[in-house]
Amino acid sequence: MKINADFKIFHLLEEYPESEEVIRKYFKFFYDERLVDIALKRLSIQGAFNVLNISPEKQKEFFKELKEKVGLDVSKNLVE
């Protein structure tokens, strides 16, 4: 399955639990504020980026890490 920015974070965690380390790193705010059950279940990856105002450069880093560390098939335009 190819991962894109519209993929729900909850589904990513459910399907690929090994992705939690990367998700926790980039979406730390939701963990620190105890919003995981609320925010990460409802937001897409892009939605979470928008809420946290994460730069396009950091977004690319996120997808690169998913691809390299977890071995996920990420849409090519997200990592270039």
MARROLO-37554 format. One record per atom (N, C-alpha, C): residue in three letters; atom name; x, y, z. Coordinates in pm, 1 decimal. Atoms other than C-alpha are relative to their C-alpha. Example, Ala and Ser with C-alpha at 12.3 -4.5 7.8 and 13.67 -1.06 7.14 Angstrom:
! residues 2
  rest  atom         x         y         z
   ALA     N      89.0    -119.0       0.0
   ALA    CA    1230.0    -450.0     780.0
   ALA     C      90.0     120.0       0.0
   SER     N     -82.0    -119.0      -6.0
   SER    CA    1367.0    -106.0     714.0
   SER     C     -77.0     109.0      73.0
//
This chain:
! residues 80
  rest  atom         x         y         z
   MET     N      84.2    -117.1       0.0
   MET    CA       0.0       0.0       0.0
   MET     C      89.4     124.2       0.0
   LYS     N     -77.4    -123.0      10.9
   LYS    CA     134.3     342.5     -94.2
   LYS     C     -55.8     103.4      97.8
   ILE     N      38.1    -100.9     -97.8
   ILE    CA     131.1     607.5     176.5
   ILE     C       5.3     137.5     -66.0
   ASN     N      -1.1    -137.1      48.9
   ASN    CA      32.9     963.1      86.2
   ASN     C     -43.2      92.3     114.0
   ALA     N      28.4     -98.7    -104.0
   ALA    CA     -41.0    1283.1     278.7
   ALA     C    -143.7      -7.4      52.0
   ASP     N     139.7      10.9     -43.1
   ASP    CA    -414.8    1202.9     298.4
   ASP     C     -26.4    -121.2      89.5
   PHE     N      11.6     119.7     -82.5
   PHE    CA    -351.4     881.0     490.6
   PHE     C     -24.2      41.6     145.5
   LYS     N      30.0     -31.3    -140.2
   LYS    CA    -502.8     893.8     841.2
   LYS     C     112.2     -52.9      89.6
   ILE     N    -107.0      39.8     -91.3
   ILE    CA    -242.6     881.1    1117.9
   ILE     C     -41.2    -123.7      78.1
   PHE     N      50.3     115.6     -74.7
   PHE    CA    -459.1     636.6    1312.2
   PHE     C      17.6    -129.0     -79.8
   HIS     N     -14.0     118.4      84.2
   HIS    CA    -459.4     394.3    1018.7
   HIS     C     146.7     -36.8     -19.4
   LEU     N    -143.3      24.8      12.4
   LEU    CA     -85.0     431.9     978.0
   LEU     C      50.9     -73.5     124.2
   LEU     N     -40.8      65.6    -125.0
   LEU    CA     -33.0     339.3    1343.9
   LEU     C     -58.4    -140.4      11.7
   GLU     N      67.5     129.0      -7.6
   GLU    CA    -280.9      55.1    1318.4
   GLU     C      64.6    -101.6     -94.7
   GLU     N     -56.0      89.3     101.7
   GLU    CA    -136.0     -95.0     998.9
   GLU     C     150.6     -21.9      17.0
   TYR     N    -145.7       4.1     -12.6
   TYR    CA     229.4     -18.1    1074.5
   TYR     C      41.0      51.8     137.6
   PRO     N     -32.3     -46.8    -135.1
   PRO    CA     286.0       0.1    1452.1
   PRO     C     145.9      44.1      15.1
   GLU     N    -141.1     -38.2      -6.6
   GLU    CA     659.5      30.3    1388.7
   GLU     C      21.8     145.5     -43.6
   SER     N     -10.2    -139.9      41.4
   SER    CA     589.4     379.4    1248.8
   SER     C     -16.8      96.6     117.4
   GLU     N      29.7     -88.4    -113.3
   GLU    CA     507.0     513.9    1595.8
   GLU     C     118.8      85.8      40.9
   GLU     N    -118.6     -78.2     -37.9
   GLU    CA     864.6     626.1    1666.0
   GLU     C      10.4     126.8     -86.4
   VAL     N      -7.4    -114.0      91.7
   VAL    CA     862.7     851.6    1359.4
   VAL     C    -118.2      93.7      23.9
   ILE     N     119.5     -81.5     -23.9
   ILE    CA     506.9     971.8    1424.5
   ILE     C      14.4      77.9     129.3
   ARG     N     -17.8     -66.2    -130.0
   ARG    CA     587.2    1050.4    1786.8
   ARG     C     100.3     116.0     -11.0
   LYS     N    -102.8    -103.5      17.2
   LYS    CA     892.7    1251.5    1679.0
   LYS     C     -58.3     126.5     -64.0
   TYR     N      51.5    -115.4      73.4
   TYR    CA     704.3    1477.7    1437.4
   TYR     C    -128.9      57.4      57.6
   PHE     N     126.9     -45.3     -55.6
   PHE    CA     371.3    1497.5    1618.5
   PHE     C       2.9      -5.1     152.8
   LYS     N     -25.2       2.8    -144.2
   LYS    CA     514.5    1524.1    1970.6
   LYS     C    -103.5      81.7      78.2
   PHE     N      97.9     -86.8     -65.6
   PHE    CA     272.5    1804.1    2058.3
   PHE     C    -124.5     -77.4      41.8
   PHE     N     121.3      75.3     -29.9
   PHE    CA     -25.2    1567.4    2042.2
   PHE     C      21.3     -99.0     114.4
   TYR     N     -32.9      90.7    -109.8
   TYR    CA     149.5    1320.8    2274.1
   TYR     C      16.7      77.8     130.5
   ASP     N     -24.3     -80.9    -120.1
   ASP    CA     263.9    1591.4    2518.4
   ASP     C    -128.9      55.9      59.5
   GLU     N     126.3     -60.1     -45.1
   GLU    CA     -83.4    1745.1    2536.7
   GLU     C    -111.0    -104.6      20.6
   ARG     N      94.5     111.1     -17.8
   ARG    CA    -252.4    1403.4    2564.3
   ARG     C    -119.9       9.4     -94.5
   LEU     N     103.8     -12.9     102.7
   LEU    CA    -445.4    1457.9    2242.3
   LEU     C       5.7    -113.1    -102.2
   VAL     N     -18.8     109.5      95.3
   VAL    CA    -343.2    1134.3    2073.2
   VAL     C    -133.4     -62.7     -37.7
   ASP     N     127.3      66.9      27.3
   ASP    CA    -685.0     971.3    2107.0
   ASP     C     -96.3      88.0     -78.4
   ILE     N      90.2     -91.0      70.3
   ILE    CA    -860.8    1278.7    1974.5
   ILE     C      56.6      37.4    -136.7
   ALA     N     -55.9     -56.9     123.4
   ALA    CA    -631.5    1433.4    1714.5
   ALA     C      49.6    -105.7     -97.4
   LEU     N     -61.2      94.6      92.6
   LEU    CA    -440.8    1140.1    1571.0
   LEU     C     -99.2    -100.7     -56.8
   LYS     N     102.7      89.0      55.3
   LYS    CA    -754.9     932.8    1521.8
   LYS     C     -79.3      67.9    -111.2
   ARG     N      82.8     -71.9      96.4
   ARG    CA    -920.9    1204.6    1316.6
   ARG     C      78.5      65.1    -113.7
   LEU     N     -76.3     -76.8      98.1
   LEU    CA    -640.8    1380.2    1132.0
   LEU     C      75.0     -87.0     -99.8
   SER     N     -89.7      60.2      98.9
   SER    CA    -468.8    1284.0     812.5
   SER     C     140.5      51.2      30.9
   ILE     N    -136.5     -48.4     -18.9
   ILE    CA     -94.3    1327.6     797.2
   ILE     C       6.5     147.9     -36.2
   GLN     N      -2.0    -140.3      43.3
   GLN    CA    -142.7    1651.7     602.2
   GLN     C     -76.6      88.8      96.8
   GLY     N      77.6     -76.2     -97.0
   GLY    CA    -407.5    1767.6     847.7
   GLY     C      79.7      30.5     125.5
   ALA     N     -83.6     -20.7    -118.3
   ALA    CA    -169.7    1720.8    1140.6
   ALA     C     112.2      98.0     -30.2
   PHE     N    -102.4     -97.1      40.1
   PHE    CA     103.9    1905.1     951.1
   PHE     C     -58.2     141.2       1.2
   ASN     N      63.9    -131.4       6.1
   ASN    CA    -138.8    2193.1     894.2
   ASN     C     -29.4      54.6     139.3
   VAL     N      31.4     -42.8    -137.0
   VAL    CA    -251.0    2206.6    1259.1
   VAL     C     126.1      48.7      70.5
   LEU     N    -124.6     -33.8     -67.9
   LEU    CA     110.2    2218.3    1377.7
   LEU     C      87.8      96.1     -80.1
   ASN     N     -74.8     -92.8      85.7
   ASN    CA     226.4    2447.0    1094.7
   ASN     C     142.6     -50.8     -27.1
   ILE     N    -129.3      62.4      28.4
   ILE    CA     508.5    2208.7     999.6
   ILE     C      43.7      38.2    -140.9
   SER     N     -54.1     -47.8     127.9
   SER    CA     730.2    2337.4     719.6
   SER     C       5.3    -111.6    -104.2
   PRO     N     -10.0      99.5     107.4
   PRO    CA     740.8    2163.8     380.8
   PRO     C     128.9     -83.1       8.2
   GLU     N    -127.1      72.7     -13.9
   GLU    CA    1104.9    2069.3     447.9
   GLU     C     -12.2    -110.2     105.2
   LYS     N      20.7      99.4    -106.6
   LYS    CA    1010.7    1893.7     773.4
   LYS     C     -95.9    -109.8     -45.2
   GLN     N      94.7      98.3      51.1
   GLN    CA     722.2    1721.9     596.5
   GLN     C      72.7    -102.5     -86.3
   LYS     N     -77.9      91.1      83.6
   LYS    CA     962.1    1575.9     342.1
   LYS     C      87.0     -90.4      85.4
   GLU     N     -81.2      80.2     -92.0
   GLU    CA    1189.7    1460.7     625.5
   GLU     C     -84.7    -111.5      61.8
   PHE     N      90.9      98.4     -59.0
   PHE    CA     892.3    1284.1     785.2
   PHE     C     -21.4    -117.4     -95.0
   PHE     N      27.1     106.0      96.5
   PHE    CA     809.5    1091.5     469.9
   PHE     C     126.6     -79.1     -34.7
   LYS     N    -126.4      70.3      24.2
   LYS    CA    1176.6    1009.4     407.6
   LYS     C      28.8     -98.5     112.9
   GLU     N     -21.2      89.6    -114.7
   GLU    CA    1202.5     865.4     758.0
   GLU     C     -94.3    -119.1      -4.3
   LEU     N      94.2     111.7      11.9
   LEU    CA     889.1     657.8     706.0
   LEU     C      51.0    -100.6    -103.2
   LYS     N     -48.5      86.6     107.5
   LYS    CA    1039.2     523.6     387.3
   LYS     C     126.2     -74.9      42.0
   GLU     N    -129.0      59.2     -34.1
   GLU    CA    1390.0     460.1     522.0
   GLU     C      -3.9     -86.0     126.1
   LYS     N      -2.3      70.5    -128.8
   LYS    CA    1328.3     354.8     883.5
   LYS     C    -104.6    -109.9      10.6
   VAL     N     110.3      94.7     -13.4
   VAL    CA     997.5     173.6     846.2
   VAL     C     -15.8     -83.8    -126.4
   GLY     N       8.2      73.7     125.0
   GLY    CA    1026.3      66.3     483.8
   GLY     C    -133.0      11.5     -70.6
   LEU     N     130.3     -18.3      63.0
   LEU    CA     691.8     206.8     375.0
   LEU     C      14.2      54.2    -142.4
   ASP     N       5.7     -48.9     137.5
   ASP    CA     604.7     275.1      13.9
   ASP     C     -68.0     136.5       2.7
   VAL     N      47.9    -136.5      -9.3
   VAL    CA     568.7     652.9       8.0
   VAL     C      -7.3      60.8    -138.8
   SER     N      13.5     -67.5     129.1
   SER    CA     441.6     856.8    -286.3
   SER     C     127.1      79.6     -29.3
   LYS     N    -129.3     -57.7      39.4
   LYS    CA     747.9     976.9    -476.0
   LYS     C       5.0     152.0      16.6
   ASN     N       1.2    -145.9      -8.3
   ASN    CA     643.1    1343.5    -483.3
   ASN     C      13.2      51.4     143.9
   LEU     N      -7.2     -43.2    -139.9
   LEU    CA     643.1    1355.4    -100.6
   LEU     C     142.2      -2.0      55.2
   VAL     N    -136.7      11.7     -50.4
   VAL    CA    1010.0    1269.5     -58.4
   VAL     C     101.7      75.7     -85.7
   GLU     N     -92.0     -74.3      88.9
   GLU    CA    1160.1    1477.9    -341.8
   GLU     C     -17.1     148.2      14.2
//
